[in-house]
Amino acid sequence: MAIRPVAEMVAEAKDKIATWSPAEARKAADEGRALLVDIRDIRELNRDGRVPGAFHAPRGMLEFWLDPESPYHKPALATDKTLVLFCGSAWRSALSVVALQEMGVENIAEIADGFKGWKAAGLPIEVKD
């Protein structure tokens, strides 16, 4: 059995989704039009820092936290704001945006280059002491 390369899956996903620059994402969040959703593992947040005000929804729980019928549903994700997902480098977020679109989420995007892109743009981060 041949394994489909994840890079191919990510490239295909990126053709189906909206990708916002870090600056666009920050502006939309600051204006109350978007909710930034950090899907990185908690160890990444602790090691690399966090985006101030971003909602943390680990990739493994994302669909469960979003589904209002799930016992794990998180009301913060039931919003009219655009959900703007990000991970470390925008691979997991691309696949996640497609998965949520398949669930019926319409107002959704990812941040170009993920947390790495946010940091490279010089946008604020909070680092754990």
Residue pairs with C-beta under 8 A, 6 or more apart in sequence:
6 91
9 95
10 91
10 94
10 95
13 94
13 95
13 97
13 98
14 94
16 98
16 101
17 94
17 97
17 98
17 101
17 108
17 109
17 110
18 97
18 108
18 109
18 110
19 90
19 94
19 109
19 110
19 111
19 112
20 28
20 84
20 109
20 110
20 111
20 112
21 111
21 112
21 117
21 121
22 111
22 112
22 113
22 117
22 118
22 120
22 121
22 123
23 121
23 123
25 34
25 36
25 84
25 86
25 109
25 111
25 118
26 118
26 123
28 34
28 82
28 84
29 35
29 36
29 53
29 84
32 81
33 81
33 82
34 81
34 82
34 83
34 84
34 109
35 55
35 76
35 77
35 79
35 81
35 82
35 83
35 84
36 51
36 53
36 54
36 55
36 84
36 86
36 111
37 54
37 55
37 56
37 57
37 62
37 77
37 83
37 84
37 85
37 86
38 45
38 50
38 51
38 54
38 55
38 56
38 57
38 86
38 87
38 115
39 57
39 58
39 59
39 62
39 85
39 86
39 87
39 92
39 93
39 96
40 48
40 56
40 58
40 59
40 86
40 87
40 88
40 92
40 115
41 58
41 59
42 56
42 58
44 88
44 115
45 56
45 128
46 128
48 88
48 115
48 119
48 125
49 115
49 119
49 125
49 126
49 127
49 128
50 56
50 125
50 126
50 127
50 128
51 86
51 115
51 118
51 123
51 124
51 125
51 126
52 124
52 125
52 126
54 86
55 76
55 77
57 65
57 66
57 74
57 77
59 87
59 92
59 96
61 72
62 96
62 99
62 100
63 70
63 99
63 100
63 103
64 70
64 72
64 73
65 72
65 73
65 74
65 77
66 73
66 74
66 77
66 100
66 103
66 105
67 73
67 103
68 78
77 83
80 107
81 107
82 107
82 108
82 109
83 100
83 105
83 107
83 108
83 109
84 108
84 109
84 110
84 111
85 93
85 96
85 97
85 100
85 108
85 109
85 110
85 111
86 93
86 110
86 111
86 114
86 115
86 118
87 93
87 96
87 114
87 115
88 114
88 115
88 116
89 113
89 114
89 115
89 116
89 117
90 110
90 111
90 112
90 113
90 114
90 116
90 117
91 114
93 110
93 111
93 114
94 110
96 110
97 108
97 109
97 110
100 108
101 108
111 117
111 118
113 120
118 125
119 125
